[in-house]
Amino acid sequence: MSDEFTALQRQSTWTLVPNDSSRNVLGCKWIYRTKFNPDGSVALYKARLVALGCRQQFGLDYFHTFSPVAKLPTIRIFLTVAVSFHWQVLQLDVSNAFLHGALNETVYMSQPPGFKDTVHPDYVCLLHKSLYGLKQSPRQWFDTFSNYLLQFGFHHSTADPPLLIYTKQSVLIYILVYVDDILLTGNDNATITCLLTALSSKFQMKNLGRISHFLGMHVSHTSQGLHLSQAAYATQILQRDGMSACKPISSPIPTKLVTETDTSSLALSTADSDLFRHLIGSLQYLTVTRPDITFTVNRLCQHMHCPQQSDFKLLKRLLRYLKGTLSFGIPITATDLQLHAYSDSDWAGDPADRKSTTGYCAFLGSNLISWQVKKQKTVARSSTEAEYRALATATTDIIWLRRLLKEFSIPTSAPTVLLCDNISSIALANNPIFRARTKHIEIDFHFVRECIKNKLITVSYIHTVDQLADLFTKPLSIPRFQFLRDKLHISEANVSLRGGDKPAVL
């Protein structure tokens, strides 16, 4: 606590001023946290002073609060580019990051408990710097940090602003910002060293060396490149539910879900419902490196408002699957940096409302960089309509990925190949004649047609057996599930990837 208070004083975080009854004075409290090393040993006992931002009033002591953070596909592309060009990825750490952001609003806070000024105990703190807990703190920190980089010569990516790019002659440097977690890579070590020196003097920033842990992901360095996994996080989820010693199972969801009976249709108790929602929220973040559980998690999320016994049984099965695949994750290897994608749909797959499920995944070379499972908003009247809506959803993501790849100086002049296993949807996408049966999907029709005409995408046929997006749309048998999981390269870090495990040849 003394070290934290000294840091606050060093940063000139506040000035003591007399109190006034007309002011909105925020409270504050000390928050304690134990930080651990990757091996589980204690790294630091951290004390942090946090302002009670819940008492702030909009228009009085805060206005704008939004702070951009890097999107997950951007992180995967960032790592893919670095590995493919054999650039070193450095991880940076900022001490008391939020304290570097200057406040534009007038904010008052009470003095920290245990550290009140003995001469003026009734005075309050007029904040000059953003403090942890304030609603605008993340935004002020991002603005301060990014503005400094702009002065250095960086510019924001138009596709994803937390990605900052430095280009000068043949020098390329990329910085990725996720609140106070920062990644740095580039092709010129001299410029990187100069940048690190400048950042260290300005923000008390430390170079942690090669990336090893980022946003809860464990980054292993393998002979092929990198491997992203969340084994420790998955273990914590199992421990939270008391299933650390459960028996593993080979697939996360049965091929045919059990129909609701009088017993299974009973709603869970309040305590079990809270546990259910807590676990599902945790599993949602686990899908960052586990695409193989995305469909099951999406299915469970649809019942968070009123979970029942059957939903809890499905959750237990998913946890049993995790038990046997704790170390699984996605690899990042050197590749040819060619973008291609798969789109699929399960027509009327939900027996309750007969809505279809859209599944989509995109590869940059052999690396899986983006995927999505989404329930369609309206009922599709045919499999062609369901597949076509999936094509439209995939196309929007492809357009954004192409913009982002251009920021990484990756050529995107050729149309992106989008693979679909429905011949009727492909014919509809390439046929300018608008038939009566497709009038109700006119917007999606014109959107996809325009993208094909502008040579942003080209829709090609792929056999259902080789449709990798099939994993994201429906429950599968164990052999089929494991086949597609291997095709997506979801494996342990010590498992080498064979040539036959690459996506289908285009």
N, C-alpha and C positions, 0 to 999 in steps of 0.2 A: 504493500500500500504506500509505503514511504517512497519507493522508487517510482511508482506511478505518479504520485503527487509532485515529485521533483521534476518528472518529465513534463507534466502539465505547466509547471511554473517556468520551465526552460522555454517552452513554446509560447509563452505569454498568452495563455488560453483565455484569461479573463482579467478584469479589473474590478476591485471592490468598490462599490458605490452605495450611498445610503438607500435604504428601502423606502418604497412608496406604495401606499395601499392601492393605487390605481394600476399598478403593474401586475402582469401575469407572471408570477415567479414560479418556475418549475422546481420540483424537488430533484434529488439525486440519491443514488445508493451505490454501495460497493458490490461488485459481482466477482465471485471467486471461481476460478476454473483451473483444473489440473490438466496440463498438456503432456502428452505422451510421445515417446519416440516410436518409430515404425516397429521396433521389436517389443513394444509394450512397456518399456521402462519409463519412469517419470522423467520428463524433460524440464518442466518448469511449473512452479506454483504461481499462477498469474492472478493479480488483483487488478480490476479495471473499474474506473469511476464512470457510471452510466447516468445520463440525464433522463428524467421521466418524461420522455417525449409524448406520452399518451395524453398529457395535459396541455399540449400546445394547441393554439387556436388558429385555424386557417385565416389568412389575411392579416393576422396580427404579428405572429412570430414565425410563420413559415408560409411559403407560397408553392413553389414547384419542388417536387420530391423525386421525380423519376430519374433514375441513374441507369444507363445502359450497361449490360453485362454481355460478355461474349456468348454467342450461341454455341451449342454443343457440336453441330457439324463444322463450325468454324475451327473449333479446337482440334477436331480430327483431321481436317484439311491442313491446318497449321503444322501438325506433327508429321503428316504424310509428306508434305513438301520438304520439311527439314530432313527427314530420313532419306527421301529419294535423292536429295542433293548432298547428302552427307554433311549437313550442318549440325553443329552442336546446339541443343536446346537447353538454355539456362533458366533457372527459376530464381526469382527475386523476392525478397521479403522486406516489407516496410515496417519499421517500428512506429507504433501509434499513428497509423495511416490517416485516420479521420482528423487528427489534430492539425494536419497540414492545410486543411480547407478553411478559407476565410469566410466568415458569415456575412451575408448581405442584409439580413434582418436583425432587428434589435431583440435579443433574447436574454432574459434574466433567469438566474438559477441560484438556489440557496447554496451556502457553503458546504463543502464535503463533510460528512460526519467524521468526527475525530480529528479534523484538521481546520477547525474554525480559528479565525484570526483573534488573538487575545486582546488586541487593542480595539477592534471593531467587530465584536461578535454578532451584532445585529445587521451588519451590512450584507448585501447580496452580490452575486457575481454577474457582471455584465460581460457576456461571452463575446470574444473576438474570433475564436476559432471554433469550427464544428467539433462537437463532442459526441462520443458514442451514445446512442439513444435518441438523438435528435432526428426528426423526420427528414431533414434536408442534408444530413451528414454525408451519405453516400454520393449524392449529386455534387456537393461542394468538393469532395475529395477527387472525384473523377474530373471535374472541370479544372481544378488546380493542376493535377498531374498531366492531363492531356494538353493544357495550354502551355505547360513547360516544354513538352515534347514538340508541340507545334513551333515554338521558338527555335528549337534545335534543328528543325528542318523536316519533321514528320508531317504526315497528313492523314486524316481519317479515311478509313475505307467507306465507300458509299453503300456497300452491301451490308456491312456490320461495323458501326462506328467504334466499338471497343478495340478493333484491330487498327493499329497505327502503323504506317508504312513510311520508310525512309528510302528514297531513291535519288542517287546522285551518280551520274555516269554509269559505271558497272556495279556500284555498291547497292545491295539490297538488304534492308534490315526490317524485321517485323517484331512488333511488340503486341502482345495479347493481354488485355486487362479484364479480370473478373473480380470486381471490387478491389481488394488489396492483394489478390493473388495474381502474379504477373509472370508471363513467359517471354523470353527473348531469344531470337535466332537471327541468323543472317550469314552472308557470304564474305564479310570482311572483318577479321578479328581486330584489326587496329581501330576501326571505327567503333566497334562494340566496346573495346576497352575504354576509349575516350568517353563514350556514352555512360558506361558504368561509373566512371570517376565523377562525372557531372551529377548523375543521379544520387550517388552516395553522399556528396557534399550538400545537396539540396534537400533530400528527403530522408536522410539517415537510413539508406537502403543497403541491404546486405545481399551479396551474391551467394546463393546456396549451392551453386554448382549445377551439375547435370540434373535434369528433372527426375524426381523419384516418386513424389506424392503430389497430386494436384486435384483439388476439389473432392477429396475423399477417394480418389482413384490411385491405386498403386501402379506405378509405371516401371515395368521391368525391362532391363536392357538385355536383349537376346542377340544371337548371332545374325538373325534376319532383320532386326530393327528394335521395335518396342512392343510391349504387350500391356494392354490396359485391363485392369481387373479391380474388383471390389470385394476381395475375399474377407477381409477383416470386417467390413460393413455387413456383409451377408451373415457372418458368424454372430454379430451383435443382434441381428434380427431374430435368428434362431434362439439365442439365449433369452431374448425378451419374451418369447412365446413359450419358453420351456421345452424346446424341441431340439436341443443340442445333441441328444442321444437318439434321435428318431431313426427309423430305418429308411435308407434312400430308396428312391423310385426313379424309373427311367424317363418319364415324360411329365410335364407340368400339368397336363389336363387330359382327362379321359376322352376317347374318341366319340363317345356318346354320353352326354350329360344325363345324370339320373333325373327322371321326371319327379316333380314335387309330389310328395305324399303328405299325409296328414301330419307326420312327424317332422319331415324336413321343411315343411312350409311354415313352421313355427318361427316367429321372430325371436331374435336373440335378446338376452337381457341387456339392460343399460350398460353394465360393466363389460360384457362381451362385445357389444356394439362399439363401444369406445376403443377396445383393444383391436377390433377388426379394422376400424378406420385408421388407427395409428399404424398398424402393420402395413396396410395397403399404401398409406402415404410414404412409408419407408421403402416399400417395394417399387414404387414409382421412380424413385431416385436410383434404385438398383438397375433399372433398365438402361441407364446411361452406358453400361458396358455389357449388358445382357439382353440382346435383342431376342433371344430364344424364349424369354418369359413375357415379352411385351403383350402378346395377344391375351394371355391368361390374366395379366394384371389389368388390361383394359376391360376384360369381361367382369372382373371383380369390382372395378371402379364404378360400373354401372349400377351396383347395388349398395353403394355406401350410404344412401339415404335411409334404407331400411333393410339391413342385412338379415338373412335368415339362416337356418341351420344348414341348408344345402350349400349356401355361399361359404360358410365357415369350413365345411368339409372340403370344398374346393381349395380354400386357402391353405388348409393343412396339407393337402396333396402337393401344392406348389412349394411349400416349405420343405417337404420331404425330397422333392426334386432338387432344391437348392443344396440340401445336405450332401448329395452325391456329386455336386458340380460347383463346389465353393470356389475353386481356383480358376474357373472358366472366365474367359474374357475375349476381347477382340485384339488381333495383332495389327500393328502398323509397320509395314515393310516397304522397302524400295520398290517402286512400281513405275509404270509408263505414264501415269497421270492422265489417262483417258477416261472421261466420264460416261457412264452408261447406267441405266436404271431398269427396274422391274416393277410392273404394276399388275395387281390382281384384285379380285373381289369375290366374296362368297355371297351368292344371291339369296336373299331372304333367309340368312343364316340364323337370325334370332327368332326362336319359335314364339316369343311373347308378342312382338310387334311386327315381325316379318321384315325388318329393315336389314339392309345388307351391310357388310363390313368391308372397308377399303384397306388394302395392304400395299405398302410401297417400300422399296429399298433402293438405294443408289450406291454405286461403287465408283471410286476413283482408282482406276487400274484394278488391282486385286483387293484393295482396302475398302471395307464397308464404312461409309462416312455418314449416311443418313438413312433413317427408316421411320415409318409411321404406321400406326394402326388407328383407324378412325371409323366410328359408326356413322353411316350416312344419315342425313337429316330426314329424308323422305323415303317412302317405300318405292322401290324400283319395280316397274311393271314387267320387266324381262331381264334376263341375264345380260343381254347386250347393254341395256341402260345402266345396270349396276357396274359393269366393266367400264363403260364409257365415262361414268362419273369418277371412277377410280383413275382413269387416264387424265382427266382434267385436274384432279388433286395432285397427281404426280407431276404434271406439267408445270404447275405453279412453283413447286419446290425446285424443279430442274432449272427454271428461269433464274431463280435466286442463286442457285449453286453456280450457274454459268457466270453471273455477275461477280460472285465472290472469287471464282477461279481466275477471272481476268485481273483481279486485284493482286493475285499471286503471280502474275505474268505467265500464266498457263494459257496457251492458245485455245480458243473456243470457236474458231471459224467454222468447223464442221458441225453439222447438226448432231445433237445428242441422241443416241439410240435408246428408245424406250420400248422394252420388250413386253408383249401382252400375249396371252394364250387364248384370246377370243377373236376368231376370224371376223365375226360380224361387227365388232367394235372397230377393228382395223379398217374394214371396208367403209364403215360410217365415217371414220375420221378422214379418209382419203377421198370420199365421194362427195362432190359439191352439191349433189341433188338432195334436197331436204324433203323427206317423205313425211306423210301424215302421221305415221306412228311415232315419229321422233320430234313432233312439234313441242312437246312439253320439256324437252331438254335442249332447247334452242340456244341458250346462253353458253352452256358447256360445249355445244356443237361448234358455234362460231369461234369460241376461244381456242379450242384445240386445232381447228382448221386454220386459224390465223397463224398459230405457232408453227404448224407444218409448212404453210406457205412462206413464212419468213425464214424458214430453214433453221429454226431453233431446235426442233426435235424431228425425229423420224420414227414412226411407230412401226415396229417389226413383229413378226409372229415368232413365238417360241412354244415348243411343245409343253403341255401341262406338267410332264415329268420333270422338266428342267426349270420350271417356274419357281424361282427362289422366294418370291413374295407370297407363295402359298403358305409359308410358315406363319404369316401375319394375319391370315384371314379365317382360319378354321382349326378345330381340333384335328390332330393327325395321329395315325398309328405310330407306334414306337419306331419301327424301321424307317418309315417315311420321315418322321420328325428328326431322327438322328442323321439321316441322309442330307436333309436340307440344312441342319445345323452345321454339319461338316462343310457344306458348300459355302456357307456364310463365314467359315473360318472361325467359328466360336469354339475355343479350345483352351487348354492349359498352356502356360508359358513355355513349358519344357517339351511340348509336342511340336515336332517339326512339321511344316506344311508341305505336303507332297504336290507334285505338279498336277496330278489328277484331281486335286481338290479346288482348282480354280473355277470361277464362274463359267457358264457355258460360252463357247466360242461364238463371237458375233459374226 
